[in-house]
Amino acid sequence: IFNKPKEVKEEPIKIDKNVMMVTLGDSFVNNVKDSKKICKLTLKLEIEKEVAELVTYRESEIRDRINAMLRAKTEADLAGREGQEKLQKEIVEIIQKIINSKKIKNVYFVEFIVQ
């Protein structure tokens, strides 16, 4: 009787209307360095609306740089949670350099396969 569970107050999820999700074309499919495996990657970018047009305009350059970076990765670089987290940070840095803005919030993997 005395050990009543505490009521958990759920706060409503807040939506930032200045942030949107953008898909960068189709999947990235690349050979893994020093391996017979391939890496297939589909991602979404969380960006501020004001840079959405710039990201769309520079999409080819962004995809080219990401592909170049992925081709340089070994199986060990892509393995595990740490590998994916590091890859996310590198992709964010690449895009921030290309569009010269810190308004790229995050990268999310919709699909991440090394086979």
C-alpha positions, 0 to 999 in steps of 0.5 A, a space after each residue: 500500500 505504501 509503495 505506490 508506483 510514482 506516476 510518470 509524467 510524459 512530456 509531449 514531443 516537441 517538433 522544431 519546425 525549422 528542422 527537416 529530414 532530407 534523403 540524399 538520392 539512392 543508396 550508396 553502394 561501394 567496395 570495402 577496401 582490401 576486402 571482397 565485401 561491399 557496403 550498402 548505405 542509405 541515409 537521411 540528413 537532419 538539417 535546418 530548412 534554410 540550407 535545404 536548397 543548398 544541400 539539394 543543389 550540391 547533392 552530386 558533390 556531397 554524394 561524390 565525397 561520401 562515396 570516396 570516403 566510403 571506398 577508403 574504409 576497411 571492414 574494421 572501420 565499418 564494424 560495430 556501433 563505434 564504426 557506425 558512429 564514427 562514420 556518421 560524424 565523418 559524413 556530417 563533417 563532409 557535408 558541413 565543409 561542402 556547404 560551409 555551414 554547421 546547420 547539418 544536425 545529424 545523419 541517420 542510417 536507414 540501411 547499413 549493410 556490409 556483406 
